Amino acid sequence: MGLYEDYILPHVIHAACGGAPVTKQRQKIVPRAEGRVLEIGMGSGLNIPFYDTDKVEMVWGLEPSEGMRRKARNRVKAAPFSLQWLGLPGEQIPLDANSADTIVLTYTLCTIPDWNAALQQMRRVLKPGGKLLFSEHGKAPDEAIRRWQNRINPYWGKMAGGCHLNRDIPALLTAGGFKIKEIESIYMPSMPKIAGFTYWGYAD
Ligand SMILES: C[S@@+](CC[C@H](N)C(=O)[O-])C[C@H]1O[C@@H](n2cnc3c(N)ncnc32)[C@H](O)[C@@H]1O
């Protein structure tokens, strides 16, 4: 891990993911989590304030980047529920099968290198009847925006920790074995359209 990824990128990601439109998206998804929750790519812990403590038993925060875990330290300390770090990537979830009631996936599927392996792992650890709650940016519906997403994607990934602008989120979830039960999408306001098309909902 280089100096940029370890010391600068966590601040960049925290700022980019902490804006008002993204925060509004978190509020639509995170309070729906219940029971034993696995958050994939917890980052700087921006979802922590939005968990409903009456519904959440505990949270596993899976986050492979030490720099991101460092950036999350204060929010983790202040978490009003038991939170356990898992310092591994989504492709290697170190939990038993059927251990999570809810999986929370926000703005991370864009970044996971082997998204299919990670989704297989999520399926393995999600209990029957459990829910995968997601809010993820990706492939835009407009051809002109999609062209720009495809053009900029290789450079964007280098600056943004491997984030892809153009992943087809519903198609990835379905290919990974999930059934989408509810989905909505919007261009988040006050954000560049290439990075702001968000899909949210739940799958099982
Ligand atoms: C754009 S950030 C989003 C962070 C957080 N989910 C949020 O909503 O603020 C993407 C996160 O995915 C993490 N990540 C990168 N590769 C990953 C992998 N293979 N598995 C799980 N998370 C990964 C990054 O370290 C980073 O914290």
The ligand as a Gaussian input file, in Angstrom:
#p B3LYP/6-31G(d) Opt

LIG

0 1
 C      -15.918000       4.866000      -1.548000
 S      -15.489000       4.036000      -0.090000
 C      -17.056000       3.869000       0.744000
 C      -16.927000       3.649000       2.192000
 C      -18.246000       3.411000       2.954000
 N      -18.893000       2.198000       2.519000
 C      -19.185000       4.580000       2.861000
 O      -20.359000       4.392000       2.482000
 O      -18.759000       5.709000       3.204000
 C      -15.137000       2.368000      -0.636000
 C      -14.604000       1.494000       0.484000
 O      -14.416000       0.163000       0.004000
 C      -13.247000      -0.347000       0.617000
 N      -12.762000      -1.488000      -0.162000
 C      -11.801000      -1.519000      -1.104000
 N      -11.616000      -2.770000      -1.561000
 C      -12.483000      -3.546000      -0.881000
 C      -12.760000      -4.946000      -0.880000
 N      -12.116000      -5.773000      -1.689000
 N      -13.699000      -5.396000      -0.037000
 C      -14.378000      -4.554000       0.788000
 N      -14.150000      -3.227000       0.827000
 C      -13.221000      -2.734000       0.012000
 C      -12.301000       0.831000       0.601000
 O      -11.200000       0.661000       1.481000
 C      -13.229000       1.958000       1.016000
 O      -13.293000       2.094000       2.405000

